[in-house]
């Protein structure tokens, strides 16, 4: 089977690609360029789509002996993830940018392009499992390790998309075993920290970033009857743990 491995530059995607190779698939690695800020570098564990990450993905592919490419999805990412993030907060809702990225970028734009180029499936480092049903369709299930389970951010996937997905880490009992496997394989990302927060806000100051995009306003606190009993300050955005690394 011809498999496109989505390489974020983290340990999870590197091991997922390695397992796809071990399974006998014809694997090609691709890293998604989601930002057009060439000076962006990782700060600690923040972000997941930096120049450093691209280099780490390339080194992993070199170690695995598979081709490596970088695809520019920055315009699509800005429209479907960043602009959507701003619009949702402006409307008084709390968005999950990683869920939107999985839906619109990794499993729509990326998967569509992969299939158009003749690939049979896309493999990622998400912690989730796929179960084949008797009728030939597939179901998304939780990963073996519930503490790392990411099926909740993949719940937007359609049956048709699941038919072309591979999640090689789904049955792995713990992240520690993934890191140990990466070390055994000689992958340089074995000890790389997990990415957290929102990748397009690398300093982690989501409220400050939003304040430059929209007018943050205080809002009313209502009781169950709808009566105002107080007022809260402008919303403090909730940081999200990013998708697969």
VEXTOR-443622 format. One line per 4 residues: number of its first residue (from 1); their letters; for each residue x negated, y negated, z of N, C-alpha, C. Coordinates in steps of 0.1 Angstrom, whole numbers, padded with zeros to 4 digits. Each point is the difference from the previous one (the first is absolute). Layout:
NUM	A	X:Y:Z:X:Y:Z:X:Y:Z ~ ...;
END
This chain:
1	XXXX	-0008:0012:0000:0008:-0012:0000:-0009:-0012:0000 ~ 0004:-0010:-0008:-0008:-0013:0000:0006:-0009:0010 ~ -0009:-0004:0010:0004:-0008:0011:-0007:-0013:0001 ~ 0007:-0011:0003:-0006:-0013:0002:0000:-0002:0015;
5	XXXX	-0012:-0001:0006:-0002:-0002:0014:0000:-0015:0003 ~ 0009:-0005:0008:0000:-0014:0004:-0010:-0002:0011 ~ -0011:-0007:-0003:-0011:-0002:0010:0000:-0014:0006 ~ 0004:0000:0012:0001:-0013:0007:-0014:-0005:0005;
9	XXXX	-0009:0010:0002:-0013:-0003:0005:-0001:0005:0015 ~ 0011:0006:0005:0000:0006:0013:-0003:0014:0001 ~ -0001:0006:0012:-0003:0014:0001:0011:0009:-0004 ~ 0013:-0004:0002:0011:0008:-0003:0001:0003:-0015;
13	XXXX	-0001:-0011:-0008:0001:0002:-0015:-0012:0008:-0005 ~ -0011:-0002:0006:-0012:0007:-0005:0001:0015:0002 ~ 0005:0004:0012:0002:0014:0003:0011:0006:-0008 ~ 0010:-0008:-0002:0012:0005:-0009:-0005:0003:-0014;
17	XXXX	-0009:-0009:-0005:-0005:0002:-0014:-0009:0013:0000 ~ -0008:0001:0011:-0009:0012:0001:0008:0013:0000 ~ 0011:0000:0007:0008:0012:0001:0007:0003:-0014 ~ 0004:-0011:-0007:0005:0002:-0013:-0010:0006:-0010;
21	XXXX	-0012:-0004:0002:-0011:0006:-0008:-0002:0015:0003 ~ 0000:0003:0013:-0001:0013:0005:0011:0009:-0005 ~ 0012:-0006:-0002:0012:0008:-0004:-0001:0003:-0015 ~ -0011:-0004:-0007:-0002:0003:-0014:0006:-0010:-0010;
25	XXXX	0005:-0011:0005:0006:-0010:-0009:-0010:-0008:-0007 ~ 0003:-0006:-0011:-0008:-0009:-0007:0003:-0014:0006 ~ -0010:-0005:0008:0003:-0012:0008:-0008:-0012:-0005 ~ 0007:-0012:-0001:-0005:-0013:-0003:0003:-0009:0011;
29	XXXX	-0010:-0008:0005:0003:-0009:0011:0003:-0014:-0005 ~ 0009:-0007:0006:0003:-0014:-0004:0002:-0008:0013 ~ -0006:-0012:0000:0002:-0010:0011:0008:-0011:-0006 ~ 0009:-0005:0008:0009:-0011:-0004:-0005:-0013:0004;
33	XXXX	-0003:-0009:-0009:-0004:-0014:0003:0013:-0008:0002 ~ 0003:-0003:0013:0012:-0007:0003:-0001:-0015:0003 ~ -0013:-0004:0000:-0002:-0014:0003:-0010:-0006:-0010 ~ 0002:-0013:-0003:-0010:-0006:-0009:-0009:-0009:0007;
37	XXXX	-0002:0002:0013:-0010:-0007:0008:-0013:0008:0001 ~ -0009:-0002:-0009:-0012:0008:-0001:-0009:-0001:0012 ~ 0001:-0010:0009:-0008:-0001:0012:0006:0008:0012 ~ 0011:0006:-0002:0007:0006:0011:-0008:0012:0005;
41	XXXX	-0003:0000:0013:-0007:0012:0006:0007:0004:0013 ~ -0001:0013:0003:0007:0005:0012:-0006:-0007:0012 ~ 0009:-0003:0010:-0004:-0005:0013:0005:0010:0010 ~ -0009:0008:0006:0003:0010:0009:0009:0011:-0006;
45	XXXX	0012:0002:0005:0009:0010:-0006:0012:-0007:-0007 ~ -0002:-0013:-0003:0011:-0007:-0007:-0001:0002:-0015 ~ 0012:0001:-0006:0000:0001:-0015:-0002:0014:-0005 ~ 0002:0002:-0013:-0002:0013:-0005:-0003:-0001:-0015;
49	XXXX	-0002:-0012:-0006:-0001:-0001:-0014:-0011:-0010:-0003 ~ -0012:0002:0005:-0010:-0010:-0001:-0011:0005:-0010 ~ -0010:-0008:-0002:-0012:0004:-0008:-0007:0011:0006 ~ -0001:0000:0013:-0006:0011:0008:0007:0013:-0002;
53	XXXX	0013:-0001:0000:0008:0012:-0002:-0001:0006:-0014 ~ -0001:-0009:-0010:-0003:0005:-0014:-0013:0007:-0001 ~ -0010:-0005:0006:-0013:0006:0000:0000:0013:0007 ~ 0007:0001:0012:0001:0013:0007:0008:0010:-0009;
57	XXXX	0010:-0004:-0007:0007:0009:-0008:-0009:0005:-0011 ~ -0008:-0008:-0006:-0009:0004:-0011:-0010:0010:0005 ~ -0006:-0003:0012:-0010:0009:0006:0007:0014:0003 ~ 0012:0000:0004:0007:0013:0003:0002:0008:-0013;
61	XXXX	0004:-0007:-0011:0001:0007:-0013:-0013:0005:-0005 ~ -0011:-0008:0002:-0013:0005:-0004:-0004:0012:0007 ~ 0003:0001:0013:-0003:0012:0008:0008:0012:-0005 ~ 0012:-0003:-0004:0009:0011:-0004:-0002:0004:-0014;
65	XXXX	-0007:-0008:-0008:-0003:0003:-0014:0012:-0002:-0009 ~ 0008:-0010:0003:0012:-0003:-0008:-0001:-0014:-0005 ~ 0006:-0003:-0012:0000:-0013:-0006:0007:-0010:0010 ~ -0004:-0013:-0002:0006:-0010:0009:0003:-0012:-0008;
69	XXXX	0012:-0006:0002:0004:-0012:-0007:0007:-0010:0010 ~ 0000:-0012:-0004:0007:-0010:0008:0011:-0006:-0009 ~ 0012:0000:0005:0012:-0006:-0007:0004:-0012:0006 ~ 0002:-0011:-0008:0004:-0013:0006:0015:-0001:0000;
73	XXXX	0006:0001:0012:0014:-0001:0003:0003:-0013:0008 ~ -0009:-0009:-0001:0001:-0012:0009:0013:-0008:-0003 ~ 0003:-0002:-0013:0012:-0008:-0003:0013:0007:0005 ~ 0000:0013:-0002:0012:0008:0004:0001:0000:0016;
77	XXXX	-0012:0001:0006:0000:0000:0015:0005:-0013:0005 ~ -0004:-0011:-0006:0004:-0014:0005:0015:-0001:-0001 ~ 0006:0004:-0012:0014:-0001:-0002:0008:0009:0009 ~ -0004:0013:0000:0009:0010:0007:-0003:0001:0015;
81	XXXX	-0012:-0004:0005:-0003:0002:0014:-0001:-0014:0007 ~ -0010:-0008:-0005:-0002:-0013:0007:0012:-0009:-0001 ~ 0005:-0003:-0012:0011:-0009:-0001:0012:0005:0007 ~ 0002:0014:-0001:0011:0006:0007:-0001:-0002:0015;
85	XXXX	-0012:0001:0005:-0003:-0002:0015:0004:-0014:0004 ~ -0004:-0010:-0008:0004:-0014:0003:0015:-0002:0000 ~ 0006:0005:-0011:0015:-0001:-0002:0008:0006:0012 ~ -0005:0012:0004:0008:0006:0011:-0001:-0008:0013;
89	XXXX	-0012:-0005:0004:-0001:-0008:0012:0008:-0013:-0002 ~ 0000:-0005:-0012:0007:-0013:-0002:0015:0003:0002 ~ 0005:0012:-0003:0014:0003:0002:0003:0005:0014 ~ -0010:0000:0009:0003:0004:0014:-0001:0015:0002;
93	XXXX	-0006:0007:-0009:-0002:0015:0001:-0015:0003:0003 ~ -0002:0012:0005:-0014:0004:0003:-0004:0011:-0010 ~ -0008:-0003:-0010:-0003:0010:-0010:-0012:0010:0005 ~ -0001:0011:-0007:-0011:0009:0002:-0008:0000:-0014;
97	XXXX	-0010:-0007:-0001:-0008:-0001:-0012:-0006:0013:-0005 ~ -0003:0009:0009:-0006:0012:-0004:0010:0009:-0006 ~ 0012:0000:0005:0011:0008:-0006:0003:-0006:-0014 ~ 0000:-0013:-0002:0003:-0006:-0013:-0012:0004:-0010;
101	XXXX	-0012:0000:0005:-0012:0003:-0008:0001:0015:-0005 ~ 0004:0009:0009:0001:0014:-0004:0011:0001:-0010 ~ 0011:-0007:0002:0012:0001:-0009:-0004:-0006:-0014 ~ -0005:-0012:0000:-0001:-0007:-0013:-0014:0001:-0007;
105	XXXX	-0010:0003:0008:-0014:0000:-0006:-0005:0015:-0001 ~ -0001:0007:0011:-0006:0013:0000:0008:0011:-0007 ~ 0014:-0002:0002:0008:0011:-0005:0010:-0005:-0010 ~ -0002:-0011:-0006:0007:-0005:-0011:-0009:-0004:-0011;
109	XXXX	-0007:-0011:0002:-0010:-0005:-0010:-0011:0010:-0003 ~ -0006:0005:0011:-0011:0009:-0001:0004:0014:-0006 ~ 0011:0005:0005:0005:0013:-0005:0005:-0001:-0014 ~ 0007:-0010:-0003:0004:-0002:-0014:-0011:-0001:-0010;
113	XXXX	-0011:-0007:0004:-0012:-0001:-0009:-0007:0013:-0001 ~ -0001:0007:0011:-0006:0013:0000:0007:0010:-0009 ~ 0013:0001:0001:0007:0009:-0009:-0001:-0004:-0014 ~ 0000:-0013:-0003:-0001:-0005:-0014:-0014:0004:-0006;
117	XXXX	-0010:0001:0009:-0013:0004:-0005:-0002:0015:0000 ~ 0010:0007:0004:-0001:0015:-0001:-0003:0007:0012 ~ 0000:-0007:0012:-0002:0007:0012:0012:0007:0005 ~ -0002:0011:0007:0012:0008:0005:0004:-0005:0014;
121	XXXX	-0009:-0005:0007:0004:-0004:0014:-0010:-0011:0005 ~ 0004:-0007:0011:-0008:-0009:0007:-0002:0006:0014 ~ -0013:0000:0004:-0003:0005:0014:-0004:-0012:0008 ~ 0005:0000:0013:-0004:-0011:0009:-0003:0006:0013;
125	XXXX	-0005:-0009:0009:-0004:0005:0013:0011:-0003:0011 ~ 0012:-0001:-0004:0011:-0001:0009:0002:0012:0008 ~ 0004:-0001:0013:0003:0011:0009:0015:0002:-0002 ~ 0003:0009:-0009:0014:0004:-0002:0000:0014:-0007;
129	XXXX	0011:0006:0000:0001:0013:-0007:0011:0001:-0010 ~ -0001:0008:-0010:0010:0002:-0010:0004:0015:0000 ~ 0013:0002:0001:0006:0014:0000:0007:0002:-0012 ~ -0003:0011:-0007:0007:0004:-0012:0013:0007:0003;
133	XXXX	0011:-0005:-0005:0013:0006:0002:0004:0011:-0010 ~ 0009:0009:0004:0003:0011:-0009:0005:-0005:-0014 ~ 0006:-0012:0000:0006:-0004:-0013:-0011:-0007:-0009 ~ -0012:0000:0005:-0011:-0006:-0008:-0003:-0014:0003;
137	XXXX	0008:-0007:0008:-0003:-0013:0005:-0009:0000:0012 ~ -0005:-0012:0004:-0009:-0001:0011:0005:-0009:0011 ~ -0004:0003:0012:0004:-0008:0011:-0012:-0006:0008 ~ 0001:-0012:0005:-0010:-0006:0008:0002:0004:0014;
141	XXXX	-0011:0005:0007:0001:0003:0014:-0012:-0006:0007 ~ 0002:0000:0014:-0011:-0005:0008:-0013:0008:-0001 ~ -0011:-0007:0003:-0013:0007:0000:-0001:0009:0012 ~ -0010:0009:0000:-0003:0008:0011:-0003:-0008:0013;
145	XXXX	-0008:-0010:-0002:-0003:-0009:0011:0009:-0012:0001 ~ 0010:0001:0009:0010:-0011:0001:-0006:-0013:0004 ~ -0011:0000:0007:-0006:-0013:0004:-0006:-0008:-0012 ~ -0002:0007:-0011:-0005:-0007:-0012:0010:0001:-0011;
149	XXXX	0012:0005:0002:0010:0002:-0010:0003:-0013:-0007 ~ 0001:0001:-0013:0003:-0012:-0008:0012:0002:-0009 ~ 0007:0010:0002:0012:0003:-0008:0010:-0011:0000 ~ 0000:-0008:0011:0010:-0011:0001:-0003:-0011:-0010;
153	XXXX	-0012:-0002:-0004:-0003:-0010:-0010:0001:0006:-0014 ~ 0003:0013:-0001:0001:0006:-0013:0015:0004:-0003 ~ 0009:-0003:0009:0014:0003:-0001:0007:-0007:-0012 ~ -0007:-0009:-0006:0006:-0007:-0011:-0003:0007:-0013;
157	XXXX	-0008:0011:0000:-0003:0007:-0012:0012:0008:-0005 ~ 0002:0001:-0013:0011:0007:-0006:-0005:0015:-0002 ~ 0010:0008:-0003:-0002:0014:-0003:-0010:0002:-0012 ~ 0002:-0009:-0010:-0008:0001:-0012:-0014:-0004:0003;
161	XXXX	-0002:-0010:0009:-0014:-0004:0004:-0006:0011:0008 ~ 0007:0006:0009:-0006:0011:0009:-0004:0012:-0009 ~ 0006:0001:-0011:-0004:0011:-0009:-0014:-0001:-0005 ~ -0006:-0013:0001:-0013:-0002:-0006:-0009:-0005:0011;
165	XXXX	0002:0004:0013:-0008:-0005:0011:-0007:0012:0007 ~ -0012:-0003:0004:-0008:0010:0008:-0004:-0007:0013 ~ 0002:0006:0012:-0005:-0005:0012:-0008:0011:0007 ~ -0013:0001:-0004:-0008:0011:0005:-0003:0000:0015;
169	XXXX	0003:-0011:0007:-0003:-0001:0015:0013:0004:0008 ~ 0011:0003:-0007:0012:0002:0007:0000:0011:0011 ~ -0008:0011:-0002:0000:0011:0009:-0012:-0001:0011 ~ -0007:-0011:-0001:-0012:-0001:0009:0005:-0004:0014;
173	XXXX	-0004:0007:0010:0005:-0002:0014:-0005:-0014:0006 ~ -0011:-0005:-0004:-0004:-0013:0006:-0009:-0008:-0009 ~ -0001:-0013:0003:-0009:-0009:-0008:-0015:0004:0003 ~ -0003:0005:0012:-0013:0003:0004:-0005:0011:-0009;
177	XXXX	0008:0010:-0004:-0004:0011:-0009:-0003:-0006:-0014 ~ 0007:-0010:-0004:-0002:-0006:-0013:-0014:-0007:0000 ~ -0003:-0007:0011:-0013:-0006:0001:-0011:0010:0001 ~ 0002:0011:0007:-0010:0010:0001:-0003:0006:-0014;
181	XXXX	0011:0003:-0007:-0001:0005:-0014:-0008:-0010:-0009 ~ 0003:-0012:0001:-0007:-0010:-0008:-0015:0000:0003 ~ -0003:0001:0013:-0015:0001:0004:-0006:0012:-0006 ~ 0006:0011:0001:-0005:0013:-0006:-0002:-0001:-0015;
185	XXXX	0008:-0008:-0006:-0001:-0002:-0015:-0010:-0010:-0004 ~ -0006:-0007:0010:-0009:-0011:-0002:0006:-0013:-0005 ~ 0012:-0002:0003:0007:-0012:-0005:-0003:-0012:0010 ~ -0005:-0011:-0006:-0005:-0011:0009:0011:-0006:0008;
189	XXXX	0013:0002:-0004:0011:-0006:0007:0005:0008:0012 ~ -0007:0010:0004:0004:0009:0011:0003:-0007:0013 ~ -0007:-0011:0003:0002:-0007:0012:0005:-0014:-0002 ~ 0005:-0003:-0012:0005:-0013:-0003:0013:-0002:0008;
193	XXXX	0002:-0011:0007:0012:-0003:0008:0012:-0001:-0009 ~ 0012:0004:0007:0012:-0001:-0007:0004:-0015:-0003 ~ 0007:-0002:-0011:0004:-0014:-0003:0013:-0003:0007 ~ 0001:-0012:0005:0012:-0005:0007:0004:-0013:-0005;
197	XXXX	0012:-0004:0004:0006:-0013:-0003:0002:-0001:-0015 ~ 0002:-0012:-0005:0004:-0002:-0014:-0012:-0003:-0009 ~ -0001:0008:-0011:-0013:-0002:-0008:-0002:-0013:-0006 ~ 0011:-0007:-0003:-0001:-0013:-0007:-0001:-0012:0011;
201	XXXX	-0001:0004:0012:-0003:-0010:0011:-0011:0005:0008 ~ -0013:0000:-0005:-0011:0007:0006:-0004:-0005:0014 ~ 0003:-0012:0004:-0003:-0005:0013:0010:0004:0010 ~ 0011:0006:-0004:0010:0005:0009:0010:-0011:0006;
205	XXXX	-0002:-0012:-0004:0008:-0011:0005:0013:-0001:-0009 ~ 0009:0009:0001:0012:0000:-0009:0008:-0013:0002 ~ 0002:-0004:0013:0008:-0012:0002:-0006:-0012:-0006 ~ -0013:-0001:0001:-0007:-0012:-0006:0001:0000:-0015;
209	XXXX	-0001:0012:-0005:0000:0002:-0015:0014:-0004:-0005 ~ 0010:0005:0007:0014:-0003:-0004:0004:-0015:0001 ~ -0006:-0006:0010:0002:-0014:0002:-0004:-0009:-0012 ~ -0010:0006:-0008:-0005:-0007:-0012:0009:0002:-0012;
213	XXXX	0009:0011:0002:0009:0004:-0011:0014:-0005:0001 ~ 0005:0000:0012:0014:-0004:0003:0001:-0008:0012 ~ 0012:-0006:0002:0002:-0008:0012:0006:0009:0011 ~ -0009:0003:0010:0005:0008:0011:0008:-0008:0010;
217	XXXX	0012:0004:0003:0009:-0007:0008:0004:0008:0013 ~ 0003:-0007:0010:0005:0006:0012:0014:0005:-0003 ~ 0005:0010:0008:0013:0006:-0003:0008:0002:0012 ~ 0013:0002:-0001:0009:0001:0012:-0001:0015:0006;
221	XXXX	0002:0001:0013:0002:0013:0006:0015:0001:0004 ~ 0006:0011:-0006:0014:0001:0002:0003:0012:0009 ~ 0012:-0001:0007:0004:0011:0008:0009:0009:-0008 ~ 0005:0011:0005:0008:0010:-0008:0012:-0007:-0006;
225	XXXX	0005:-0010:0006:0012:-0007:-0005:-0003:-0011:-0010 ~ -0013:-0002:-0003:-0004:-0009:-0010:-0002:-0014:0006 ~ 0001:-0002:0013:-0003:-0013:0006:-0015:-0002:0002 ~ -0004:-0012:-0003:-0014:-0003:0001:-0004:-0003:0015;
229	XXXX	-0010:0008:0005:-0004:-0001:0014:-0014:-0005:0001 ~ -0007:-0003:-0011:-0013:-0005:0000:-0006:-0002:-0014 ~ -0013:-0002:0000:-0006:-0002:-0013:-0014:0006:0001 ~ -0004:0007:-0011:-0014:0006:0000:-0009:-0008:-0010;
233	XXXX	-0013:0001:0002:-0009:-0006:-0008:0000:0006:-0014 ~ -0007:-0006:-0009:-0001:0005:-0014:-0005:0014:0001 ~ 0005:0009:-0008:-0003:0015:0001:-0014:0003:0000 ~ -0004:0009:0008:-0014:0005:0000:0000:0013:-0008;
237	XXXX	-0006:0000:-0012:0000:0012:-0008:-0006:0012:0007 ~ 0005:0012:-0003:-0005:0012:0005:-0010:0006:-0009 ~ -0012:0003:0005:-0010:0006:-0009:0003:0015:-0003 ~ -0003:0004:-0011:0003:0014:-0004:-0013:0008:-0002;
241	XXXX	0001:0013:0003:-0011:0009:-0003:0000:0003:-0014 ~ -0011:-0001:-0007:0000:0001:-0015:0003:0014:-0004 ~ 0001:0002:-0013:0002:0013:-0006:-0013:0008:0000 ~ 0000:0011:-0008:-0011:0009:0001:-0013:-0006:-0003;
245	X	-0010:0005:0007:-0014:-0006:-0002:-0008:0008:-0009;
END
